[in-house]
Amino acid sequence: MVALLNMSPRREPCIDLAIERTLRVAKRASHRAYLRVYLDTVDLCFLRYLELDTLASEQAMAWADGKEDRSFVAIGVEAASPIYSTIRFARAGIHCLEVCEQSIEVELETGEFPAETMPVAVGGFSFAPRTESADEIWDGWGDGMFWVPTFLFQRYGQKRRVCITQVVQPDDDRHELEERIAEKLARLQELEVLGGEREALVPAELSLGKALADEPAARDGWCEKVNQVRQSIADGHVDKVVLARTRAFEAPVGQAFSPTRTLERLRERYHDCKVFMVRGPDGACFVGATPELFLRLDGQSVETVSLAGTARRGSTDEQDSHLGQALLESKKDRYEHQVVTHAICSALAPVTSQLDVNDEPHLLRLNNVQHLETRISAKLDRPRTIMELLSRLHPTPAVGGEPREAALDWIAAHEELDRGWYAGLVGWVGAAGEGLFAVAIRSAVLRGNRAWAF
């Protein structure tokens, strides 16, 4: 375990210089700037921090991406901007541009620019902008939350680092800023000690609890909605609608659902997925394990996938191969998959100079299911923000339907479910504007002893 001792910024000349630079940036723009301080951290599971009573009321996000070998925990809100209505992506985009342009990044020990940077902002967005009050599941969550965390702990490959962010206003006093950073470094030391103690405890066993919904009645209602969609398709009102449903659970008496333990179980079982947890201001947690990359942006390079068409896994290799081949040959699934692929390409084509699409879908095999997947890559015609691209693409027919507006209207009128953030987006943005977002499916909301699975 690496101890973080004697790290007062007064003893680090590089911090004094970084504060001066950040103040100059803030004064030049007459707007807040961001000082981001990087340092190595202890070798323990970052999720332990989220279990500490001292952080129970802090807004937070956890992320684990087995394919990228990256995981992080973001704690606290150093800065955020309101995100709501149909222009929510534009609002988030302005906030991200501000953070990227107004940030000074520095290594605590050397004062040099970090060799590898970390996400500057994290969060997510609901499936669609809200038009009425939220139900008990999503009360207080709104159309999105995207924020600059106070602490961001990251494991990327074998490296474990933490970034501490301090907002700097144009009229801030330099000495007061030194004190604020010193306080955050002291708090970091405290968290590492408490987190280590927490990790030594024996994990509690998880319990699924009991379902609250009447299963036969719920199934009948679901089948009725499926028939309604089929009729709307037959009548020519829509080509495709993706329905969603939820199931409520209650923990055993005297117990509560554990978001961090749930996250760990998901990470163990679905290591090829992007496992996430967002804890809102009210303490409720949105957790999930999604196989679906929505968008990755690095410079002007874009990567996304079309994921549609599903079959179960077989109990033997022979059966599994047979089910996979049947999925590849299914006219229905191939048609629905092509609808999604075409919609993504149509949305990207006007803003790209090069668009590459696999000729045929392949099988993406997960622990419990297999999907049809087509990989799509592109080069943008000019530098663009990730939020602009999210706005163009979301939601795809994989979670909404086709045509988009007609399908969304049908869902709003007939689904009778507040999707909230389900089938929305979760992800992060980096210091150079790069970022990654995933579709928030295979998910649940946890509120104390209650849970709702989507």
DRENDREN-334051 format. One record per residue (C-alpha): x, y, z; chain; residue number from 1. Coordinates in steps of 0.25 Angstrom, whole numbers, m for minus. Example, Ala and Ser with C-alpha at 12.3 -4.5 7.8 and 13.67 -1.06 7.14 Angstrom:
2
{east 49&north m18&up 31&chain A&resi 1}
{east 55&north m4&up 29&chain A&resi 2}
end
This chain:
454
{east 0&north 0&up 0&chain A&resi 1}
{east 6&north 14&up m4&chain A&resi 2}
{east 4&north 24&up 7&chain A&resi 3}
{east 1&north 38&up 3&chain A&resi 4}
{east 8&north 47&up 14&chain A&resi 5}
{east 13&north 61&up 15&chain A&resi 6}
{east 6&north 66&up 3&chain A&resi 7}
{east 3&north 80&up 7&chain A&resi 8}
{east 3&north 88&up m6&chain A&resi 9}
{east 11&north 99&up 1&chain A&resi 10}
{east 22&north 89&up 1&chain A&resi 11}
{east 21&north 86&up m14&chain A&resi 12}
{east 25&north 98&up m23&chain A&resi 13}
{east 19&north 92&up m35&chain A&resi 14}
{east 5&north 94&up m28&chain A&resi 15}
{east 8&north 109&up m26&chain A&resi 16}
{east 12&north 110&up m41&chain A&resi 17}
{east m1&north 102&up m45&chain A&resi 18}
{east m10&north 111&up m37&chain A&resi 19}
{east m4&north 124&up m43&chain A&resi 20}
{east m6&north 118&up m57&chain A&resi 21}
{east m20&north 114&up m54&chain A&resi 22}
{east m23&north 128&up m48&chain A&resi 23}
{east m18&north 134&up m61&chain A&resi 24}
{east m27&north 125&up m69&chain A&resi 25}
{east m39&north 129&up m61&chain A&resi 26}
{east m36&north 144&up m61&chain A&resi 27}
{east m33&north 144&up m76&chain A&resi 28}
{east m47&north 137&up m79&chain A&resi 29}
{east m54&north 144&up m67&chain A&resi 30}
{east m60&north 131&up m64&chain A&resi 31}
{east m56&north 119&up m55&chain A&resi 32}
{east m45&north 110&up m58&chain A&resi 33}
{east m41&north 96&up m53&chain A&resi 34}
{east m28&north 92&up m47&chain A&resi 35}
{east m26&north 76&up m48&chain A&resi 36}
{east m16&north 70&up m39&chain A&resi 37}
{east m11&north 56&up m42&chain A&resi 38}
{east m4&north 46&up m33&chain A&resi 39}
{east m2&north 31&up m30&chain A&resi 40}
{east m12&north 25&up m21&chain A&resi 41}
{east m13&north 12&up m12&chain A&resi 42}
{east m15&north m2&up m17&chain A&resi 43}
{east m29&north m5&up m13&chain A&resi 44}
{east m43&north m6&up m19&chain A&resi 45}
{east m48&north 8&up m21&chain A&resi 46}
{east m63&north 3&up m19&chain A&resi 47}
{east m60&north 3&up m4&chain A&resi 48}
{east m60&north 18&up m4&chain A&resi 49}
{east m74&north 18&up m8&chain A&resi 50}
{east m78&north 9&up 4&chain A&resi 51}
{east m72&north 19&up 14&chain A&resi 52}
{east m83&north 27&up 23&chain A&resi 53}
{east m75&north 40&up 21&chain A&resi 54}
{east m78&north 39&up 6&chain A&resi 55}
{east m92&north 33&up 7&chain A&resi 56}
{east m98&north 47&up 2&chain A&resi 57}
{east m88&north 49&up m9&chain A&resi 58}
{east m92&north 48&up m24&chain A&resi 59}
{east m84&north 38&up m30&chain A&resi 60}
{east m81&north 29&up m42&chain A&resi 61}
{east m74&north 16&up m44&chain A&resi 62}
{east m70&north 10&up m57&chain A&resi 63}
{east m63&north m3&up m61&chain A&resi 64}
{east m59&north m6&up m75&chain A&resi 65}
{east m53&north m20&up m77&chain A&resi 66}
{east m50&north m18&up m92&chain A&resi 67}
{east m42&north m5&up m89&chain A&resi 68}
{east m37&north m10&up m76&chain A&resi 69}
{east m41&north 3&up m70&chain A&resi 70}
{east m49&north 5&up m57&chain A&resi 71}
{east m52&north 18&up m49&chain A&resi 72}
{east m60&north 23&up m37&chain A&resi 73}
{east m64&north 38&up m38&chain A&resi 74}
{east m68&north 44&up m24&chain A&resi 75}
{east m74&north 58&up m22&chain A&resi 76}
{east m78&north 69&up m30&chain A&resi 77}
{east m68&north 80&up m33&chain A&resi 78}
{east m76&north 87&up m44&chain A&resi 79}
{east m88&north 84&up m52&chain A&resi 80}
{east m98&north 91&up m61&chain A&resi 81}
{east m113&north 89&up m62&chain A&resi 82}
{east m117&north 78&up m73&chain A&resi 83}
{east m131&north 78&up m77&chain A&resi 84}
{east m141&north 78&up m89&chain A&resi 85}
{east m138&north 75&up m103&chain A&resi 86}
{east m125&north 83&up m103&chain A&resi 87}
{east m119&north 75&up m92&chain A&resi 88}
{east m108&north 70&up m101&chain A&resi 89}
{east m105&north 84&up m105&chain A&resi 90}
{east m104&north 89&up m91&chain A&resi 91}
{east m95&north 77&up m87&chain A&resi 92}
{east m86&north 80&up m99&chain A&resi 93}
{east m84&north 95&up m95&chain A&resi 94}
{east m80&north 90&up m81&chain A&resi 95}
{east m70&north 80&up m86&chain A&resi 96}
{east m64&north 90&up m96&chain A&resi 97}
{east m62&north 100&up m84&chain A&resi 98}
{east m56&north 89&up m75&chain A&resi 99}
{east m46&north 85&up m86&chain A&resi 100}
{east m42&north 99&up m90&chain A&resi 101}
{east m41&north 104&up m76&chain A&resi 102}
{east m33&north 93&up m69&chain A&resi 103}
{east m19&north 93&up m64&chain A&resi 104}
{east m14&north 78&up m62&chain A&resi 105}
{east m2&north 76&up m53&chain A&resi 106}
{east 6&north 64&up m47&chain A&resi 107}
{east 7&north 67&up m32&chain A&resi 108}
{east 21&north 62&up m30&chain A&resi 109}
{east 28&north 68&up m43&chain A&resi 110}
{east 19&north 79&up m47&chain A&resi 111}
{east 19&north 73&up m61&chain A&resi 112}
{east 7&north 71&up m71&chain A&resi 113}
{east 2&north 56&up m68&chain A&resi 114}
{east 6&north 46&up m78&chain A&resi 115}
{east m8&north 40&up m78&chain A&resi 116}
{east m20&north 48&up m74&chain A&resi 117}
{east m33&north 43&up m68&chain A&resi 118}
{east m48&north 47&up m70&chain A&resi 119}
{east m51&north 61&up m67&chain A&resi 120}
{east m66&north 59&up m67&chain A&resi 121}
{east m76&north 48&up m64&chain A&resi 122}
{east m90&north 44&up m64&chain A&resi 123}
{east m102&north 41&up m73&chain A&resi 124}
{east m115&north 44&up m79&chain A&resi 125}
{east m129&north 39&up m79&chain A&resi 126}
{east m136&north 32&up m90&chain A&resi 127}
{east m144&north 44&up m94&chain A&resi 128}
{east m146&north 58&up m89&chain A&resi 129}
{east m157&north 58&up m78&chain A&resi 130}
{east m170&north 64&up m81&chain A&resi 131}
{east m177&north 61&up m68&chain A&resi 132}
{east m174&north 58&up m53&chain A&resi 133}
{east m165&north 46&up m50&chain A&resi 134}
{east m171&north 34&up m43&chain A&resi 135}
{east m165&north 28&up m30&chain A&resi 136}
{east m154&north 21&up m38&chain A&resi 137}
{east m148&north 33&up m44&chain A&resi 138}
{east m152&north 44&up m35&chain A&resi 139}
{east m141&north 55&up m35&chain A&resi 140}
{east m133&north 49&up m46&chain A&resi 141}
{east m137&north 59&up m58&chain A&resi 142}
{east m132&north 58&up m72&chain A&resi 143}
{east m118&north 56&up m69&chain A&resi 144}
{east m106&north 58&up m60&chain A&resi 145}
{east m92&north 62&up m65&chain A&resi 146}
{east m82&north 67&up m55&chain A&resi 147}
{east m67&north 70&up m52&chain A&resi 148}
{east m64&north 61&up m40&chain A&resi 149}
{east m56&north 65&up m28&chain A&resi 150}
{east m49&north 52&up m27&chain A&resi 151}
{east m47&north 42&up m39&chain A&resi 152}
{east m40&north 29&up m35&chain A&resi 153}
{east m35&north 21&up m48&chain A&resi 154}
{east m29&north 8&up m51&chain A&resi 155}
{east m24&north 7&up m65&chain A&resi 156}
{east m17&north m6&up m68&chain A&resi 157}
{east m7&north m7&up m56&chain A&resi 158}
{east m7&north 8&up m52&chain A&resi 159}
{east m15&north 13&up m41&chain A&resi 160}
{east m17&north 28&up m40&chain A&resi 161}
{east m25&north 39&up m34&chain A&resi 162}
{east m29&north 53&up m40&chain A&resi 163}
{east m33&north 64&up m30&chain A&resi 164}
{east m40&north 76&up m37&chain A&resi 165}
{east m41&north 90&up m31&chain A&resi 166}
{east m50&north 100&up m37&chain A&resi 167}
{east m43&north 114&up m38&chain A&resi 168}
{east m51&north 127&up m40&chain A&resi 169}
{east m45&north 139&up m46&chain A&resi 170}
{east m45&north 147&up m32&chain A&resi 171}
{east m40&north 135&up m24&chain A&resi 172}
{east m29&north 137&up m14&chain A&resi 173}
{east m16&north 129&up m17&chain A&resi 174}
{east m14&north 125&up m2&chain A&resi 175}
{east m28&north 121&up 0&chain A&resi 176}
{east m27&north 112&up m12&chain A&resi 177}
{east m15&north 106&up m6&chain A&resi 178}
{east m23&north 103&up 6&chain A&resi 179}
{east m34&north 97&up m1&chain A&resi 180}
{east m25&north 87&up m9&chain A&resi 181}
{east m18&north 84&up 4&chain A&resi 182}
{east m31&north 80&up 10&chain A&resi 183}
{east m35&north 71&up m2&chain A&resi 184}
{east m21&north 64&up 0&chain A&resi 185}
{east m24&north 62&up 14&chain A&resi 186}
{east m38&north 57&up 11&chain A&resi 187}
{east m31&north 47&up 1&chain A&resi 188}
{east m22&north 42&up 12&chain A&resi 189}
{east m34&north 39&up 21&chain A&resi 190}
{east m42&north 32&up 10&chain A&resi 191}
{east m30&north 23&up 7&chain A&resi 192}
{east m29&north 19&up 21&chain A&resi 193}
{east m44&north 17&up 23&chain A&resi 194}
{east m45&north 10&up 10&chain A&resi 195}
{east m34&north 0&up 14&chain A&resi 196}
{east m41&north m3&up 27&chain A&resi 197}
{east m54&north m5&up 19&chain A&resi 198}
{east m47&north m15&up 9&chain A&resi 199}
{east m43&north m24&up 21&chain A&resi 200}
{east m57&north m26&up 24&chain A&resi 201}
{east m64&north m39&up 20&chain A&resi 202}
{east m74&north m36&up 8&chain A&resi 203}
{east m89&north m38&up 12&chain A&resi 204}
{east m96&north m48&up 3&chain A&resi 205}
{east m106&north m42&up m7&chain A&resi 206}
{east m121&north m46&up m7&chain A&resi 207}
{east m130&north m44&up m19&chain A&resi 208}
{east m142&north m41&up m10&chain A&resi 209}
{east m156&north m44&up m14&chain A&resi 210}
{east m163&north m39&up m26&chain A&resi 211}
{east m174&north m30&up m23&chain A&resi 212}
{east m182&north m31&up m36&chain A&resi 213}
{east m192&north m41&up m39&chain A&resi 214}
{east m185&north m49&up m50&chain A&resi 215}
{east m197&north m55&up m58&chain A&resi 216}
{east m204&north m41&up m58&chain A&resi 217}
{east m191&north m34&up m62&chain A&resi 218}
{east m189&north m44&up m73&chain A&resi 219}
{east m203&north m42&up m79&chain A&resi 220}
{east m201&north m27&up m79&chain A&resi 221}
{east m188&north m29&up m86&chain A&resi 222}
{east m194&north m38&up m97&chain A&resi 223}
{east m205&north m28&up m99&chain A&resi 224}
{east m195&north m17&up m102&chain A&resi 225}
{east m188&north m26&up m112&chain A&resi 226}
{east m201&north m28&up m119&chain A&resi 227}
{east m203&north m13&up m120&chain A&resi 228}
{east m190&north m11&up m126&chain A&resi 229}
{east m192&north m22&up m136&chain A&resi 230}
{east m205&north m15&up m140&chain A&resi 231}
{east m199&north m2&up m141&chain A&resi 232}
{east m188&north m8&up m150&chain A&resi 233}
{east m199&north m15&up m159&chain A&resi 234}
{east m206&north m2&up m160&chain A&resi 235}
{east m194&north 5&up m165&chain A&resi 236}
{east m192&north 15&up m154&chain A&resi 237}
{east m178&north 10&up m150&chain A&resi 238}
{east m168&north 0&up m155&chain A&resi 239}
{east m162&north m4&up m142&chain A&resi 240}
{east m164&north m1&up m127&chain A&resi 241}
{east m156&north m6&up m116&chain A&resi 242}
{east m164&north m8&up m103&chain A&resi 243}
{east m158&north m8&up m89&chain A&resi 244}
{east m164&north m13&up m76&chain A&resi 245}
{east m159&north m13&up m61&chain A&resi 246}
{east m161&north m22&up m49&chain A&resi 247}
{east m160&north m18&up m35&chain A&resi 248}
{east m153&north m25&up m23&chain A&resi 249}
{east m153&north m24&up m8&chain A&resi 250}
{east m141&north m27&up 0&chain A&resi 251}
{east m143&north m37&up 12&chain A&resi 252}
{east m148&north m30&up 25&chain A&resi 253}
{east m137&north m21&up 31&chain A&resi 254}
{east m128&north m22&up 19&chain A&resi 255}
{east m125&north m12&up 8&chain A&resi 256}
{east m119&north m15&up m6&chain A&resi 257}
{east m104&north m12&up m7&chain A&resi 258}
{east m101&north m4&up m20&chain A&resi 259}
{east m86&north m7&up m19&chain A&resi 260}
{east m88&north m22&up m16&chain A&resi 261}
{east m97&north m22&up m28&chain A&resi 262}
{east m87&north m15&up m37&chain A&resi 263}
{east m76&north m25&up m33&chain A&resi 264}
{east m85&north m37&up m36&chain A&resi 265}
{east m88&north m31&up m50&chain A&resi 266}
{east m73&north m28&up m52&chain A&resi 267}
{east m70&north m43&up m49&chain A&resi 268}
{east m81&north m49&up m57&chain A&resi 269}
{east m80&north m39&up m69&chain A&resi 270}
{east m66&north m35&up m71&chain A&resi 271}
{east m68&north m33&up m86&chain A&resi 272}
{east m78&north m22&up m83&chain A&resi 273}
{east m78&north m8&up m78&chain A&resi 274}
{east m82&north m9&up m63&chain A&resi 275}
{east m87&north 4&up m57&chain A&resi 276}
{east m93&north 11&up m45&chain A&resi 277}
{east m98&north 25&up m44&chain A&resi 278}
{east m102&north 30&up m30&chain A&resi 279}
{east m112&north 42&up m31&chain A&resi 280}
{east m113&north 53&up m21&chain A&resi 281}
{east m124&north 46&up m14&chain A&resi 282}
{east m116&north 34&up m11&chain A&resi 283}
{east m123&north 25&up m21&chain A&resi 284}
{east m114&north 17&up m30&chain A&resi 285}
{east m115&north 13&up m45&chain A&resi 286}
{east m107&north 0&up m48&chain A&resi 287}
{east m105&north m8&up m60&chain A&resi 288}
{east m96&north m17&up m69&chain A&resi 289}
{east m98&north m13&up m83&chain A&resi 290}
{east m91&north m20&up m95&chain A&resi 291}
{east m95&north m8&up m105&chain A&resi 292}
{east m84&north 2&up m108&chain A&resi 293}
{east m92&north 15&up m113&chain A&resi 294}
{east m81&north 24&up m117&chain A&resi 295}
{east m66&north 25&up m115&chain A&resi 296}
{east m59&north 38&up m120&chain A&resi 297}
{east m44&north 40&up m121&chain A&resi 298}
{east m39&north 52&up m128&chain A&resi 299}
{east m47&north 51&up m141&chain A&resi 300}
{east m48&north 36&up m141&chain A&resi 301}
{east m62&north 30&up m137&chain A&resi 302}
{east m66&north 16&up m133&chain A&resi 303}
{east m79&north 10&up m131&chain A&resi 304}
{east m87&north m3&up m133&chain A&resi 305}
{east m101&north m7&up m137&chain A&resi 306}
{east m106&north m17&up m127&chain A&resi 307}
{east m119&north m24&up m130&chain A&resi 308}
{east m124&north m38&up m131&chain A&resi 309}
{east m123&north m47&up m119&chain A&resi 310}
{east m123&north m62&up m116&chain A&resi 311}
{east m120&north m70&up m103&chain A&resi 312}
{east m107&north m78&up m101&chain A&resi 313}
{east m107&north m93&up m102&chain A&resi 314}
{east m104&north m103&up m91&chain A&resi 315}
{east m94&north m110&up m100&chain A&resi 316}
{east m84&north m105&up m111&chain A&resi 317}
{east m92&north m112&up m121&chain A&resi 318}
{east m105&north m106&up m117&chain A&resi 319}
{east m99&north m92&up m115&chain A&resi 320}
{east m93&north m92&up m129&chain A&resi 321}
{east m107&north m97&up m135&chain A&resi 322}
{east m114&north m85&up m128&chain A&resi 323}
{east m103&north m75&up m133&chain A&resi 324}
{east m105&north m80&up m147&chain A&resi 325}
{east m120&north m79&up m146&chain A&resi 326}
{east m119&north m65&up m142&chain A&resi 327}
{east m109&north m61&up m153&chain A&resi 328}
{east m119&north m67&up m163&chain A&resi 329}
{east m132&north m62&up m157&chain A&resi 330}
{east m139&north m53&up m167&chain A&resi 331}
{east m146&north m45&up m156&chain A&resi 332}
{east m134&north m43&up m147&chain A&resi 333}
{east m125&north m39&up m159&chain A&resi 334}
{east m136&north m29&up m164&chain A&resi 335}
{east m137&north m22&up m150&chain A&resi 336}
{east m122&north m22&up m149&chain A&resi 337}
{east m121&north m15&up m163&chain A&resi 338}
{east m131&north m5&up m159&chain A&resi 339}
{east m122&north m1&up m147&chain A&resi 340}
{east m109&north m1&up m156&chain A&resi 341}
{east m116&north 8&up m166&chain A&resi 342}
{east m121&north 18&up m156&chain A&resi 343}
{east m107&north 19&up m150&chain A&resi 344}
{east m100&north 21&up m163&chain A&resi 345}
{east m110&north 31&up m168&chain A&resi 346}
{east m108&north 39&up m155&chain A&resi 347}
{east m93&north 39&up m157&chain A&resi 348}
{east m92&north 41&up m172&chain A&resi 349}
{east m94&north 56&up m172&chain A&resi 350}
{east m83&north 59&up m162&chain A&resi 351}
{east m72&north 49&up m167&chain A&resi 352}
{east m62&north 48&up m178&chain A&resi 353}
{east m61&north 33&up m177&chain A&resi 354}
{east m70&north 23&up m172&chain A&resi 355}
{east m67&north 8&up m171&chain A&resi 356}
{east m77&north m3&up m168&chain A&resi 357}
{east m75&north m18&up m167&chain A&resi 358}
{east m81&north m25&up m179&chain A&resi 359}
{east m88&north m35&up m170&chain A&resi 360}
{east m92&north m36&up m155&chain A&resi 361}
{east m84&north m45&up m146&chain A&resi 362}
{east m88&north m52&up m133&chain A&resi 363}
{east m85&north m45&up m120&chain A&resi 364}
{east m85&north m56&up m109&chain A&resi 365}
{east m88&north m52&up m95&chain A&resi 366}
{east m90&north m61&up m83&chain A&resi 367}
{east m105&north m63&up m84&chain A&resi 368}
{east m108&north m58&up m99&chain A&resi 369}
{east m103&north m55&up m112&chain A&resi 370}
{east m105&north m43&up m121&chain A&resi 371}
{east m104&north m39&up m136&chain A&resi 372}
{east m93&north m28&up m136&chain A&resi 373}
{east m88&north m20&up m147&chain A&resi 374}
{east m76&north m11&up m145&chain A&resi 375}
{east m76&north 3&up m150&chain A&resi 376}
{east m64&north 13&up m151&chain A&resi 377}
{east m63&north 27&up m157&chain A&resi 378}
{east m55&north 39&up m159&chain A&resi 379}
{east m61&north 53&up m156&chain A&resi 380}
{east m61&north 63&up m166&chain A&resi 381}
{east m56&north 73&up m156&chain A&resi 382}
{east m54&north 74&up m141&chain A&resi 383}
{east m67&north 72&up m134&chain A&resi 384}
{east m72&north 70&up m120&chain A&resi 385}
{east m76&north 56&up m115&chain A&resi 386}
{east m89&north 63&up m110&chain A&resi 387}
{east m93&north 67&up m124&chain A&resi 388}
{east m91&north 53&up m128&chain A&resi 389}
{east m99&north 47&up m117&chain A&resi 390}
{east m110&north 57&up m121&chain A&resi 391}
{east m110&north 52&up m135&chain A&resi 392}
{east m111&north 37&up m132&chain A&resi 393}
{east m119&north 36&up m119&chain A&resi 394}
{east m128&north 28&up m118&chain A&resi 395}
{east m125&north 17&up m129&chain A&resi 396}
{east m136&north 8&up m133&chain A&resi 397}
{east m129&north m3&up m124&chain A&resi 398}
{east m136&north 4&up m112&chain A&resi 399}
{east m147&north 12&up m118&chain A&resi 400}
{east m152&north 9&up m132&chain A&resi 401}
{east m153&north 13&up m146&chain A&resi 402}
{east m157&north 23&up m151&chain A&resi 403}
{east m151&north 30&up m139&chain A&resi 404}
{east m161&north 41&up m136&chain A&resi 405}
{east m173&north 32&up m139&chain A&resi 406}
{east m167&north 21&up m130&chain A&resi 407}
{east m164&north 30&up m119&chain A&resi 408}
{east m179&north 36&up m120&chain A&resi 409}
{east m184&north 22&up m119&chain A&resi 410}
{east m176&north 19&up m107&chain A&resi 411}
{east m180&north 31&up m99&chain A&resi 412}
{east m195&north 29&up m102&chain A&resi 413}
{east m195&north 14&up m100&chain A&resi 414}
{east m184&north 8&up m92&chain A&resi 415}
{east m189&north 13&up m78&chain A&resi 416}
{east m175&north 13&up m73&chain A&resi 417}
{east m165&north 24&up m68&chain A&resi 418}
{east m152&north 19&up m74&chain A&resi 419}
{east m144&north 30&up m68&chain A&resi 420}
{east m130&north 27&up m70&chain A&resi 421}
{east m132&north 13&up m75&chain A&resi 422}
{east m128&north 11&up m90&chain A&resi 423}
{east m122&north 25&up m88&chain A&resi 424}
{east m107&north 28&up m88&chain A&resi 425}
{east m96&north 27&up m78&chain A&resi 426}
{east m81&north 30&up m80&chain A&resi 427}
{east m70&north 40&up m79&chain A&resi 428}
{east m62&north 51&up m86&chain A&resi 429}
{east m47&north 53&up m85&chain A&resi 430}
{east m38&north 66&up m85&chain A&resi 431}
{east m36&north 66&up m100&chain A&resi 432}
{east m51&north 64&up m103&chain A&resi 433}
{east m49&north 49&up m105&chain A&resi 434}
{east m60&north 41&up m99&chain A&resi 435}
{east m68&north 28&up m98&chain A&resi 436}
{east m83&north 26&up m96&chain A&resi 437}
{east m91&north 13&up m95&chain A&resi 438}
{east m106&north 10&up m95&chain A&resi 439}
{east m111&north 8&up m81&chain A&resi 440}
{east m119&north m5&up m83&chain A&resi 441}
{east m118&north m18&up m74&chain A&resi 442}
{east m120&north m9&up m62&chain A&resi 443}
{east m128&north m6&up m49&chain A&resi 444}
{east m130&north 5&up m39&chain A&resi 445}
{east m127&north 2&up m25&chain A&resi 446}
{east m134&north 10&up m14&chain A&resi 447}
{east m131&north 5&up 0&chain A&resi 448}
{east m139&north m8&up 1&chain A&resi 449}
{east m146&north m6&up m12&chain A&resi 450}
{east m141&north m9&up m26&chain A&resi 451}
{east m147&north m8&up m40&chain A&resi 452}
{east m141&north m16&up m51&chain A&resi 453}
{east m142&north m12&up m66&chain A&resi 454}
end
